[in-house]
Every structure is written in C-alpha cells, then in structure tokens.
Amino acid sequence: PVCSYCGKIRHDQPGAHGRGPWYELEEYLRRAKGVNLSHGCCPTCFDREAGEFGPAATGTDGAADPATPDSTS
C-alpha cells in the first residue's frame, strides 16, 4: 500500500500481516527491488526551472554561451 498523504510505500514481508516498514519511493525500490535511481531533470522541469534565470540559461535567444570566450576581443 501507498500512504495517501505522504506517498510512502509499506513493504510487507510474508507473514507480516500489514506491519511492514514504510519507505520513501526511492528507498523502497532500492531495498525491495534492487533498483538504484539517480537524479536528473526532464525537459519540462528544466524549462520551468531554468526560465527564472532568463533566456540565456536555456539557450533560446541565440546569445553566445557565457562560458565560451568572446573571439571578437
């Protein structure tokens, strides 16, 4: 089962009768299924989060990359 408030997952062992420990999703997957997750950023979230830094952060305005030296000077 999944907690409807916090989203933690109860990991019931055989014979535990609904008394297993509660885990965050990532911890549950690691412990119960042997899955290790890493973090990334999907394109939708990247656009939303990078948008607060202006168009240069997303490379949408055609401006030069600020990490690239200016070859005209």
Backbone as CSV, one residue per row, in Angstrom:
resi,resn,N_x,N_y,N_z,CA_x,CA_y,CA_z,C_x,C_y,C_z
1,PRO,0.821,-1.206,0.000,0.000,0.000,0.000,0.862,1.266,0.000
2,VAL,0.259,2.350,-0.482,0.904,3.655,-0.555,0.136,4.618,0.340
3,CYS,0.839,5.385,1.174,0.195,6.379,2.032,-0.399,7.474,1.159
4,SER,-1.666,7.765,1.363,-2.331,8.776,0.542,-1.917,10.194,0.921
5,TYR,-1.210,10.361,2.028,-0.771,11.693,2.438,0.657,11.996,2.007
6,CYS,1.587,11.096,2.324,2.996,11.389,2.045,3.576,10.577,0.897
7,GLY,2.865,9.547,0.427,3.341,8.744,-0.686,4.320,7.647,-0.320
8,LYS,4.595,7.465,0.991,5.480,6.365,1.377,4.813,5.031,1.067
9,ILE,5.645,4.015,0.864,5.166,2.682,0.497,5.467,1.723,1.643
10,ARG,4.459,0.937,2.030,4.674,-0.072,3.074,5.171,-1.351,2.422
11,HIS,6.283,-1.836,2.928,6.884,-3.055,2.390,6.580,-4.206,3.332
12,ASP,5.548,-4.949,3.016,5.138,-6.079,3.846,5.922,-7.326,3.477
13,GLN,6.503,-7.932,4.465,7.175,-9.213,4.295,6.128,-10.313,4.424
14,PRO,6.353,-11.468,3.826,5.406,-12.576,4.001,5.198,-12.866,5.491
15,GLY,3.942,-12.944,5.889,3.606,-13.223,7.277,3.587,-12.006,8.181
16,ALA,3.893,-10.818,7.654,3.935,-9.610,8.487,2.537,-9.075,8.781
17,HIS,1.564,-9.460,7.990,0.166,-9.063,8.197,-0.004,-7.544,8.288
18,GLY,0.539,-6.831,7.308,0.348,-5.382,7.237,1.141,-4.587,8.244
19,ARG,2.248,-5.132,8.710,3.047,-4.419,9.704,4.457,-4.106,9.205
20,GLY,4.638,-4.086,7.916,5.967,-3.820,7.378,6.355,-2.361,7.517
21,PRO,7.636,-2.057,7.329,8.115,-0.677,7.430,7.666,0.172,6.237
22,TRP,7.614,1.470,6.457,7.231,2.431,5.420,8.487,3.094,4.873
23,TYR,8.568,3.208,3.538,9.735,3.785,2.881,9.317,4.834,1.855
24,GLU,10.213,5.827,1.667,10.077,6.734,0.529,10.217,5.883,-0.733
25,LEU,9.663,6.342,-1.849,9.670,5.565,-3.091,11.069,5.087,-3.470
26,GLU,12.047,5.987,-3.482,13.397,5.616,-3.910,14.003,4.557,-2.989
27,GLU,13.783,4.704,-1.683,14.309,3.728,-0.731,13.611,2.383,-0.892
28,TYR,12.303,2.409,-1.122,11.554,1.167,-1.339,12.093,0.421,-2.563
29,LEU,12.285,1.134,-3.656,12.793,0.492,-4.869,14.183,-0.089,-4.654
30,ARG,15.014,0.629,-3.919,16.365,0.142,-3.653,16.336,-1.117,-2.787
31,ARG,15.562,-1.083,-1.718,15.535,-2.209,-0.778,14.783,-3.421,-1.332
32,ALA,13.595,-3.186,-1.873,12.717,-4.293,-2.258,13.012,-4.836,-3.649
33,LYS,13.456,-3.989,-4.537,13.608,-4.399,-5.933,15.041,-4.353,-6.434
34,GLY,15.966,-3.838,-5.630,17.359,-3.759,-6.048,17.611,-2.714,-7.118
35,VAL,16.751,-1.700,-7.175,16.859,-0.651,-8.186,17.540,0.565,-7.565
36,ASN,18.583,1.066,-8.202,19.227,2.299,-7.769,18.868,3.399,-8.750
37,LEU,18.375,4.502,-8.221,17.977,5.629,-9.054,18.994,6.750,-8.926
38,SER,19.153,7.505,-9.984,19.935,8.731,-9.921,18.992,9.865,-10.294
39,HIS,19.404,11.063,-10.015,18.537,12.200,-10.276,18.940,12.893,-11.566
40,GLY,17.960,13.379,-12.243,18.142,14.130,-13.471,17.067,15.193,-13.533
41,CYS,16.853,15.727,-14.688,15.843,16.759,-14.864,15.210,16.566,-16.237
42,CYS,13.896,16.316,-16.253,13.220,16.135,-17.533,13.146,17.482,-18.261
43,PRO,12.943,17.484,-19.573,12.911,18.732,-20.336,11.857,19.723,-19.841
44,THR,10.692,19.254,-19.435,9.642,20.153,-18.961,10.080,20.873,-17.693
45,CYS,10.616,20.133,-16.734,11.068,20.749,-15.486,12.279,21.645,-15.719
46,PHE,13.185,21.242,-16.613,14.341,22.082,-16.908,13.895,23.435,-17.438
47,ASP,12.971,23.426,-18.393,12.485,24.684,-18.957,11.837,25.547,-17.888
48,ARG,11.047,24.929,-17.014,10.360,25.685,-15.966,11.370,26.268,-14.978
49,GLU,12.332,25.469,-14.528,13.283,25.918,-13.517,14.329,26.872,-14.088
50,ALA,14.834,26.605,-15.269,15.858,27.455,-15.869,15.270,28.774,-16.335
51,GLY,13.968,28.810,-16.573,13.314,30.024,-17.042,13.485,31.200,-16.111
52,GLU,13.645,30.950,-14.823,13.801,32.048,-13.876,15.136,32.761,-14.042
53,PHE,16.087,32.151,-14.764,17.386,32.768,-14.993,17.447,33.504,-16.329
54,GLY,16.349,33.530,-17.054,16.278,34.242,-18.312,16.598,33.362,-19.503
55,PRO,16.387,33.889,-20.709,16.571,33.104,-21.935,17.986,32.579,-22.131
56,ALA,19.006,33.293,-21.650,20.384,32.830,-21.848,20.629,31.500,-21.148
57,ALA,19.905,31.252,-20.063,20.089,29.999,-19.325,19.614,28.805,-20.138
58,THR,18.608,28.999,-20.962,18.079,27.897,-21.756,18.644,27.883,-23.163
59,GLY,19.391,28.928,-23.547,19.978,28.981,-24.878,18.951,29.235,-25.964
60,THR,17.846,29.905,-25.623,16.774,30.101,-26.593,16.831,31.442,-27.304
61,ASP,17.751,32.331,-26.909,17.767,33.651,-27.540,18.884,33.822,-28.557
62,GLY,19.668,32.788,-28.783,20.753,32.861,-29.752,21.995,33.541,-29.219
63,ALA,21.995,33.923,-27.945,23.155,34.586,-27.358,24.295,33.585,-27.216
64,ALA,25.506,34.120,-27.184,26.673,33.261,-27.010,26.640,32.626,-25.631
65,ASP,27.200,31.456,-25.548,27.316,30.769,-24.268,28.265,31.580,-23.391
66,PRO,27.835,31.989,-22.186,28.707,32.815,-21.348,29.996,32.108,-20.938
67,ALA,30.050,30.811,-21.023,31.270,30.081,-20.673,32.265,30.055,-21.829
68,THR,31.841,30.496,-23.017,32.705,30.495,-24.193,33.355,31.865,-24.349
69,PRO,34.679,31.937,-24.429,35.342,33.239,-24.597,34.900,33.929,-25.885
70,ASP,34.812,35.238,-25.823,34.421,36.039,-26.985,35.615,36.128,-27.936
71,SER,35.446,35.651,-29.155,36.554,35.620,-30.114,36.757,36.959,-30.811
72,THR,35.868,37.958,-30.563,35.996,39.244,-31.252,36.851,40.220,-30.472
73,SER,37.254,39.899,-29.242,38.015,40.882,-28.470,39.489,40.651,-28.565
